[in-house]
C-alpha cells in the first residue's frame, strides 16, 4: 500500500548545534559545514554539496526559485554564474534581493542565506568562463536562456554552427550577457535537524558591519 504523503517523516538524530559550537564569523562557519558536505559528497554518489536553491522575485514580490551551483565564496559573499538575460538575471537586475538555500539531507543540515546579488568583476567572470569545458563555453552562446523556442533542434543547430566557427584551437570569448553574481549576505541561518522536530537554528544577522548571533525556535 502506498504510504500517505502526510505520514512521511524522519526523526533527525545525527548532530546538535549550539551557539557555543559556532564561529563568530558566519563565513568560517559556512566553510566548516561546506567542507563537511564536500567530504560527504566524496563518499556518497549523486550528492552535490554546491547545489543550492536560488530564489529571486519581481519588483512586486512575485517569487521564482531554481537550483544553481555555488562556484566560489569568501567574506565578500557567495558566487554563481548565469545568463544575465535569463529570467533570474532579469529579476535580479530589477530587484537584487535574493535568498539561497543549501539542503544537505544526508547530513540533516540546511543553510539559508539572505542578501543582495551584485555582478562580479568582468575579470572574475572571464577567468571562470575560460576554465569551463569547451562545450559548456559554447553552450553559453548557443542557448537564449529562458526564451521560448520551437524545439530542441534550434539549440543543436546553434551548437553545430558555433563548433564550426570556433575550431578546437580557437579561443571562445565570453558572451557579454553571461557572467557571475555575488550574493552579499545580510543574514545567514544554520539549521541542524533534531529529534521530535525540536531543531537547532543559529541565526547570524549583520548590523553596522557587525554580525550578531541568536538562537531561533524551530
Protein Blocks (a to p, Z undefined) as FASTA:
>chain_A
ZZdfklgccddfkbccdfklpcfblklmmmmmmmmmmmmmmmmghiafkbccdddddfko
pacddddddfbdcfkbccddddfkbmklmmmmmomcdcdddddfknopacdddddddddd
fklmmmmmmmpcfklmmmmmmpcghiacfblklmmmmmmmmmmmmgfklccdddfkbccd
ddddfbdcdddddehhiacddddddeehiacdddddZZ
